[in-house]
Amino acid sequence: MPKIAFSDIGLRGLAPPAKGQFEVWDNKLPAFGLRVSQGGTKTFILRRNNSRITLGRFGIITLSEARTEAKRVLAEFTLGKSRPHSVTYPYAIQQFIEDKKRSRRANTYEGYEWLLNHFPFKGQLNDIATADISRALGSIKSPSTHNHALVALRIFFNWAIKRRYVSDNPTFGLSPHSATSRSRVLTDSELRSIWDASGKLGQYGTIVRLLILSGQRRGEVAALRADWIEEDACTLPEDICKNSREHTFPIGVMAAEILKTLPNSGLLFPARGKDTCFSGWSKSKTQLDKESGVTNWTLHDIRRTFATIHARIGTPIHVTEKLLNHVSGSHSGIVSVYQRHTWLPEMRRAVSNYQAHLQELFARL
């Protein structure tokens, strides 16, 4: 870790890295440093054991103010009088997401961001009480979303404790809602209605059609890139798969026709004005329900319906599991270690039979 003599001119002249970030440390107060990020942001930090305490951004606070704060915090640690920093909820969320981007997959930290930004907290983080969180969670109707939000908040406040933003976790004592396991399988007519309605809904509708044809997870399809597709198969890298295992599956004729209409490089479903994938799920799902007339269902029900139809047309269970990238059942345990057959020929036949069945089904309804 490089040590330099800190000065306002010297710190201002530090050039940002081409990628990632780096840290420099004050040679007069070794635990006191500055983090320089790729975008040019410079943040004063304090090293405490193996963690970093954020003191403030250079330009918003001066070097002198940051050094004074660093000495005060160090003195409090020495005297056992450590007190939480005063930061707002939105600022802490921003720092949390930036931290998670360095260690988590995109769909993980984007999920945290989506959940945490739904809460209306605007004031100081250490003023948020258990009752405030309980009220906010009470406004979430879906038991599943409620539970995911509670987990995200619990992880966030544990992170905040380590950075001395709060002294305790206000989510402790709050319990998740009990949720029954879903068993919804779409009927043939519902599946046809959803297929027809999705043709009117742009990017989202195209994603839904690919979900129907492939049985993959919504985040995996939304994140598709052109270079993952070769000839008649698609390979999802391990960093976007739920089980962290690379997954290759056949596309089939119907999906191939759809893919021809999409960009031939980069993200197939880019978010508007951003270098990230589509994320407008909630609003689009409401519109799809209205257009299709199908209610009380989720996108994940398509995946269950996909497996059910394969069972109906006689696809062997181990082939269906390979199509779904399940590491369970017939491919779990020691079988997954020694059985290295890719099953691609069997999966190609299954996908061909499945899509032929859909074409016949849609023509009949």
C-alpha positions as CSV (number, residue, x, y, z in Angstrom):
1,M,0.0,0.0,0.0
2,P,1.7,3.2,-1.1
3,K,2.3,5.9,1.5
4,I,2.7,9.6,0.4
5,A,2.7,13.0,2.0
6,F,-1.0,14.1,1.8
7,S,-1.6,17.6,0.5
8,D,-4.6,19.2,-1.2
9,I,-2.7,19.8,-4.4
10,G,-1.2,16.3,-4.4
11,L,-4.5,14.5,-3.8
12,R,-6.2,16.7,-6.4
13,G,-3.6,15.6,-9.0
14,L,-4.0,11.9,-8.5
15,A,-5.3,10.4,-11.8
16,P,-8.1,7.8,-11.6
17,P,-7.3,4.3,-12.8
18,A,-8.5,2.9,-16.1
19,K,-10.4,0.2,-14.2
20,G,-11.4,-0.4,-10.6
21,Q,-9.8,1.6,-7.8
22,F,-6.7,2.1,-5.8
23,E,-5.8,3.4,-2.3
24,V,-3.0,5.6,-1.0
25,W,-2.1,6.2,2.6
26,D,-0.9,9.2,4.6
27,N,2.7,8.8,5.8
28,K,1.9,10.9,8.9
29,L,-1.2,9.1,9.9
30,P,-0.9,5.6,8.4
31,A,-4.4,4.4,9.0
32,F,-5.7,7.5,7.1
33,G,-6.1,7.1,3.4
34,L,-7.8,8.0,0.1
35,R,-9.6,5.7,-2.3
36,V,-9.5,6.8,-5.9
37,S,-12.1,5.1,-8.2
38,Q,-12.3,4.6,-11.9
39,G,-14.9,7.4,-12.4
40,G,-12.6,10.0,-10.6
41,T,-14.4,9.9,-7.2
42,K,-11.9,10.3,-4.3
43,T,-13.0,9.3,-0.9
44,F,-11.2,9.7,2.5
45,I,-11.1,6.4,4.4
46,L,-9.8,5.0,7.7
47,R,-8.4,1.5,8.0
48,R,-9.7,-0.4,10.9
49,N,-8.5,-4.0,11.2
50,N,-9.5,-5.5,7.8
51,S,-12.3,-3.0,7.1
52,R,-12.5,0.5,5.7
53,I,-14.5,3.3,7.3
54,T,-15.7,6.0,4.9
55,L,-15.1,9.5,6.1
56,G,-16.3,11.5,3.2
57,R,-15.6,12.6,-0.3
58,F,-12.6,14.8,-1.2
59,G,-14.1,18.1,-2.4
60,I,-17.1,17.9,-0.1
61,I,-14.8,17.8,2.9
62,T,-11.3,19.1,3.0
63,L,-8.1,17.2,3.8
64,S,-7.8,19.0,7.1
65,E,-11.4,18.1,8.1
66,A,-10.9,14.5,7.0
67,R,-7.7,14.2,9.0
68,T,-9.3,15.7,12.1
69,E,-12.2,13.3,11.8
70,A,-9.8,10.3,11.3
71,K,-8.0,11.2,14.5
72,R,-11.2,11.6,16.4
73,V,-12.5,8.2,15.3
74,L,-9.2,6.5,16.1
75,A,-9.3,8.1,19.6
76,E,-12.8,6.8,20.1
77,F,-11.7,3.3,19.2
78,T,-8.8,3.6,21.6
79,L,-11.0,4.9,24.4
80,G,-13.9,2.5,23.6
81,K,-16.3,5.3,22.8
82,S,-17.0,4.5,19.2
83,R,-20.2,6.2,18.0
84,P,-22.1,5.7,14.7
85,H,-21.4,8.1,11.9
86,S,-24.3,10.3,10.8
87,V,-25.3,9.4,7.3
88,T,-28.6,9.3,5.4
89,Y,-30.3,6.2,4.3
90,P,-30.0,7.1,0.5
91,Y,-26.2,7.7,0.9
92,A,-25.7,4.5,2.8
93,I,-27.6,2.6,0.1
94,Q,-25.4,4.1,-2.5
95,Q,-22.2,3.0,-0.7
96,F,-23.7,-0.4,0.0
97,I,-24.4,-1.0,-3.7
98,E,-21.0,0.2,-4.8
99,D,-19.4,-2.2,-2.3
100,K,-21.5,-5.1,-3.5
101,K,-20.7,-4.4,-7.2
102,R,-17.1,-5.4,-6.4
103,S,-18.0,-8.8,-4.9
104,R,-21.4,-9.9,-6.2
105,R,-22.9,-10.9,-9.6
106,A,-24.9,-8.2,-11.4
107,N,-28.3,-9.8,-10.8
108,T,-27.5,-10.0,-7.0
109,Y,-26.6,-6.4,-6.4
110,E,-29.3,-5.1,-8.8
111,G,-31.8,-7.1,-6.7
112,Y,-30.5,-5.5,-3.5
113,E,-30.8,-2.1,-5.2
114,W,-34.3,-2.7,-6.5
115,L,-35.5,-3.9,-3.1
116,L,-33.8,-1.3,-0.9
117,N,-34.8,1.7,-3.0
118,H,-38.4,0.8,-2.5
119,F,-38.3,2.0,1.1
120,P,-39.2,5.6,1.7
121,F,-36.5,6.4,4.3
122,K,-34.9,9.7,3.7
123,G,-33.4,10.8,7.1
124,Q,-30.5,9.6,9.1
125,L,-29.7,5.9,9.0
126,N,-29.3,5.5,12.7
127,D,-32.8,7.1,13.3
128,I,-34.5,4.2,11.5
129,A,-36.2,2.0,14.2
130,T,-37.7,-1.5,14.1
131,A,-41.2,0.0,14.0
132,D,-40.4,2.1,10.9
133,I,-39.2,-1.0,9.1
134,S,-42.2,-3.0,10.2
135,R,-44.6,-0.4,8.8
136,A,-42.7,-0.2,5.5
137,L,-42.7,-4.0,5.1
138,G,-46.4,-4.0,6.0
139,S,-47.2,-2.1,2.8
140,I,-45.7,-5.0,0.6
141,K,-48.6,-7.2,-0.4
142,S,-46.6,-10.2,-1.8
143,P,-45.3,-12.5,0.9
144,S,-42.4,-13.5,-1.3
145,T,-41.4,-9.8,-2.0
146,H,-41.8,-9.0,1.7
147,N,-39.4,-11.8,2.7
148,H,-36.8,-10.9,0.1
149,A,-37.0,-7.2,1.2
150,L,-36.5,-8.2,4.8
151,V,-33.5,-10.3,3.9
152,A,-32.0,-7.4,1.9
153,L,-32.5,-5.0,4.8
154,R,-31.0,-7.4,7.3
155,I,-27.9,-7.8,5.0
156,F,-27.7,-4.1,4.5
157,F,-27.8,-3.2,8.2
158,N,-25.3,-5.8,9.1
159,W,-23.0,-4.2,6.5
160,A,-23.8,-0.8,8.0
161,I,-22.8,-2.0,11.5
162,K,-19.3,-3.0,10.2
163,R,-18.9,0.5,8.9
164,R,-20.1,2.2,12.1
165,Y,-23.1,3.8,10.4
166,V,-25.4,2.2,13.0
167,S,-24.7,0.4,16.3
168,D,-27.4,-2.3,16.0
169,N,-29.6,-4.0,13.4
170,P,-33.3,-2.8,13.6
171,T,-34.5,-5.8,11.5
172,F,-33.7,-8.2,14.4
173,G,-36.9,-9.6,15.8
174,L,-38.9,-9.2,12.6
175,S,-40.0,-12.5,11.1
176,P,-40.6,-13.4,7.4
177,H,-44.1,-14.2,6.3
178,S,-44.9,-17.9,5.8
179,A,-45.4,-18.6,2.1
180,T,-46.7,-21.7,0.6
181,S,-44.7,-23.2,-2.3
182,R,-46.2,-22.2,-5.6
183,S,-47.7,-24.9,-7.8
184,R,-49.3,-22.8,-10.5
185,V,-49.1,-24.4,-14.0
186,L,-50.6,-22.3,-16.8
187,T,-53.3,-24.0,-18.8
188,D,-52.9,-24.4,-22.6
189,S,-55.3,-21.5,-23.3
190,E,-53.6,-19.2,-20.7
191,L,-50.2,-20.0,-22.3
192,R,-51.6,-19.1,-25.7
193,S,-53.1,-15.9,-24.4
194,I,-49.8,-14.9,-22.8
195,W,-47.9,-15.7,-26.1
196,D,-50.3,-13.6,-28.1
197,A,-50.3,-10.6,-25.7
198,S,-46.5,-10.7,-25.4
199,G,-46.2,-9.9,-29.1
200,K,-47.5,-6.3,-28.3
201,L,-45.0,-5.5,-25.5
202,G,-41.7,-4.9,-27.1
203,Q,-38.5,-6.0,-25.3
204,Y,-40.5,-7.4,-22.4
205,G,-42.8,-9.4,-24.6
206,T,-39.8,-10.9,-26.5
207,I,-38.3,-12.0,-23.2
208,V,-41.5,-13.6,-22.2
209,R,-41.7,-15.5,-25.5
210,L,-38.1,-16.8,-25.0
211,L,-39.0,-17.8,-21.5
212,I,-41.9,-19.9,-22.9
213,L,-39.6,-21.5,-25.5
214,S,-36.5,-22.1,-23.4
215,G,-37.7,-22.6,-19.8
216,Q,-34.8,-20.5,-18.5
217,R,-34.9,-18.0,-15.6
218,R,-36.0,-14.4,-16.4
219,G,-32.8,-12.8,-15.2
220,E,-30.8,-15.2,-17.4
221,V,-32.8,-14.4,-20.5
222,A,-32.8,-10.6,-19.8
223,A,-29.0,-10.7,-19.6
224,L,-28.5,-12.5,-22.9
225,R,-25.6,-11.3,-25.1
226,A,-25.1,-12.0,-28.7
227,D,-21.8,-13.7,-28.3
228,W,-23.4,-16.3,-26.0
229,I,-25.3,-17.7,-29.0
230,E,-23.6,-20.0,-31.5
231,E,-25.5,-21.8,-34.2
232,D,-28.3,-23.7,-32.6
233,A,-27.3,-23.4,-28.9
234,C,-26.8,-20.8,-26.2
235,T,-24.2,-20.9,-23.4
236,L,-25.0,-19.0,-20.2
237,P,-21.8,-18.1,-18.2
238,E,-21.6,-19.3,-14.6
239,D,-21.7,-15.7,-13.2
240,I,-25.3,-15.2,-14.3
241,C,-26.7,-18.7,-13.5
242,K,-28.4,-19.2,-10.2
243,N,-26.4,-22.3,-9.4
244,S,-23.1,-20.7,-10.6
245,R,-22.6,-23.4,-13.3
246,E,-22.2,-22.7,-17.0
247,H,-25.2,-23.9,-18.9
248,T,-25.5,-24.8,-22.6
249,F,-28.9,-25.5,-24.0
250,P,-30.4,-25.8,-27.6
251,I,-32.4,-22.9,-29.0
252,G,-34.8,-24.5,-31.3
253,V,-36.4,-23.2,-34.5
254,M,-39.0,-20.9,-33.0
255,A,-36.5,-19.2,-30.6
256,A,-33.9,-18.9,-33.5
257,E,-36.4,-16.9,-35.5
258,I,-36.9,-14.5,-32.6
259,L,-33.2,-14.1,-32.0
260,K,-32.7,-13.1,-35.6
261,T,-34.7,-9.9,-34.9
262,L,-32.4,-8.8,-32.0
263,P,-29.1,-7.0,-32.0
264,N,-26.1,-9.0,-33.3
265,S,-23.7,-7.7,-30.7
266,G,-23.7,-6.8,-27.0
267,L,-26.8,-7.1,-24.9
268,L,-29.9,-8.4,-26.6
269,F,-32.2,-6.5,-24.2
270,P,-30.4,-3.3,-23.1
271,A,-32.1,-1.0,-20.7
272,R,-33.0,2.4,-22.1
273,G,-30.0,4.7,-22.0
274,K,-27.9,2.3,-19.9
275,D,-25.3,-0.3,-20.4
276,T,-27.3,-2.8,-18.3
277,C,-30.0,-5.3,-19.2
278,F,-33.8,-4.8,-19.1
279,S,-35.2,-4.4,-15.6
280,G,-38.7,-3.0,-16.0
281,W,-40.4,-6.1,-14.7
282,S,-43.3,-4.9,-12.5
283,K,-44.9,-2.3,-14.8
284,S,-44.6,-4.6,-17.8
285,K,-46.0,-7.6,-16.0
286,T,-49.1,-5.5,-15.1
287,Q,-49.5,-4.6,-18.7
288,L,-49.1,-8.2,-19.8
289,D,-51.8,-9.3,-17.4
290,K,-54.2,-6.7,-18.8
291,E,-53.5,-7.6,-22.4
292,S,-53.7,-11.4,-21.9
293,G,-56.5,-11.5,-19.3
294,V,-54.4,-14.0,-17.3
295,T,-54.1,-13.2,-13.6
296,N,-52.6,-14.7,-10.4
297,W,-49.4,-15.9,-12.1
298,T,-45.7,-15.2,-12.1
299,L,-43.0,-15.4,-14.8
300,H,-41.5,-18.3,-12.8
301,D,-44.8,-20.2,-13.4
302,I,-43.7,-20.4,-17.1
303,R,-40.7,-22.4,-16.1
304,R,-42.9,-24.9,-14.1
305,T,-45.3,-25.0,-17.1
306,F,-42.3,-25.8,-19.4
307,A,-41.4,-28.7,-17.3
308,T,-45.0,-30.0,-17.1
309,I,-45.4,-29.9,-20.8
310,H,-42.2,-31.8,-21.3
311,A,-43.5,-34.5,-18.9
312,R,-46.7,-34.6,-20.9
313,I,-44.9,-35.1,-24.3
314,G,-42.7,-37.8,-22.8
315,T,-39.3,-36.0,-22.3
316,P,-37.2,-38.0,-19.8
317,I,-36.9,-36.3,-16.4
318,H,-33.1,-36.2,-16.6
319,V,-33.3,-34.4,-19.9
320,T,-35.8,-31.8,-18.6
321,E,-33.5,-31.2,-15.6
322,K,-30.6,-30.6,-18.0
323,L,-32.7,-28.1,-20.0
324,L,-33.6,-26.3,-16.8
325,N,-30.0,-26.4,-15.4
326,H,-31.1,-28.1,-12.3
327,V,-28.4,-29.6,-10.1
328,S,-30.7,-31.9,-8.3
329,G,-32.6,-35.1,-8.6
330,S,-31.1,-37.4,-11.3
331,H,-28.0,-35.1,-11.6
332,S,-27.1,-34.4,-8.0
333,G,-24.5,-35.8,-5.7
334,I,-21.9,-38.3,-7.0
335,V,-23.8,-38.5,-10.4
336,S,-22.9,-34.9,-11.1
337,V,-19.2,-35.6,-10.5
338,Y,-18.9,-38.7,-12.7
339,Q,-21.6,-38.2,-15.4
340,R,-20.0,-35.7,-17.8
341,H,-22.2,-36.5,-20.8
342,T,-23.6,-33.1,-22.0
343,W,-27.0,-34.6,-23.2
344,L,-27.1,-32.0,-26.0
345,P,-28.4,-34.5,-28.6
346,E,-31.2,-35.6,-26.2
347,M,-31.9,-31.9,-25.3
348,R,-32.1,-31.0,-29.0
349,R,-34.7,-33.7,-29.7
350,A,-36.6,-32.6,-26.6
351,V,-36.6,-28.9,-27.6
352,S,-37.7,-29.8,-31.2
353,N,-40.6,-31.9,-29.9
354,Y,-41.6,-29.2,-27.4
355,Q,-41.6,-26.4,-29.9
356,A,-43.5,-28.6,-32.4
357,H,-46.1,-29.3,-29.7
358,L,-46.4,-25.5,-29.0
359,Q,-47.0,-24.8,-32.7
360,E,-49.7,-27.5,-32.9
361,L,-51.2,-26.3,-29.7
362,F,-51.3,-22.6,-30.7
363,A,-52.7,-23.5,-34.1
364,R,-55.5,-25.5,-32.5
365,L,-56.6,-22.9,-29.9
